[in-house]
Amino acid sequence: MKNKPILQVQTVQNTMLIPLWGRAVASEKNPEILYDKQAIDIIKNYDYDFKNVAKTFGEFGGICYIVRARKIEDAIREFIRKYPRGTVVNIGAGLDTSFSRVDNGSILWYNLDLPDSIAFRRSFIPDSERNISIAKSLFDTTWFDDVKFTFEDGIFFVSGGVFYFFKEQQLREIFRIMARRFPGGELYFDAESRTAVKRSNNMIKKTGNKGAIMYFYVNDAKKFQSWSSAIKLVSCEGYFKNIPFNKQWSLRLRLMMRMSDWTHMMKFVYLRFLK
């Protein structure tokens, strides 16, 4: 039987395969946190050997990916509870499958990502009437016109594992523009401290990926309020807060999670664009 090639990811777009692998592997072992059947099916049928990725990221890395999806989906569910006909925009969607788990039959969902990433996504996850892909950069603000929403029904922006790859000045500018265009909208995303970003860059390099460097970090989430008077910090909480622990996890694994939250190395930031 022909051996599968080792996965070599060399671009930011191709890093979408790593969280997909993480969700597939970790959700099979931890379905109480998240069960991603689509990710499991894609990885089983994808013609690559992920052993290099598995060796680099390990069990903790896989758990981080399902926790990220779970936290973002919990935030989306809370938004949907208040705005059942609302609009959700997934920034840097990659191969995310959250729509299949949170859809209430009424929301409008957009997957925003670069053209080659959207083409890759569509080869696995087709669009549907209310789950629509937009093949544009976050910084190409013409995507604003592609998003249908009403102020009454609300709009919620989410992003997982994306903002790290941009410079702070880039994000400051686009956040300001979004705040002006979508007053009342909300934004939920993950972030790491400066120390954690350095560690993450070292891990990414071990996979052979030299094209995806992480720049953006958050030590103090209050800084977002200094970017614009229209941006309000709603909350900033530990990455693993309110996540159920698996009794089979090792003591070392549990301590890593506790330490991450105690030291604020990994977190979720929740912003609101004021009207």
Secondary structure, DSSP 4 states (H G I P E B T S, - for coil): -PPPPBP---STGGGGHHHHHHHHHHHHH-TTT---HHHHHHHHHSSSB-HHHHHHHHHHHHHHHHHHHHHHHHHHHHHHHH-TT-EEEEET-TT--THHHH--SS-EEEEEE-HHHHHHHHTTS--BTTEEEEES-TT-GGGGGG----TTT-EEEEESS-GGGS-HHHHHHHHHHHHHHSTT-EEEEEEE-HHHHHHHHHHHHHTT--S-------S-TTHHHHH-TTEEEEEEEETTTTPPPPTTS-HHHHHHHHHHHHTT-EEEEEEEE--
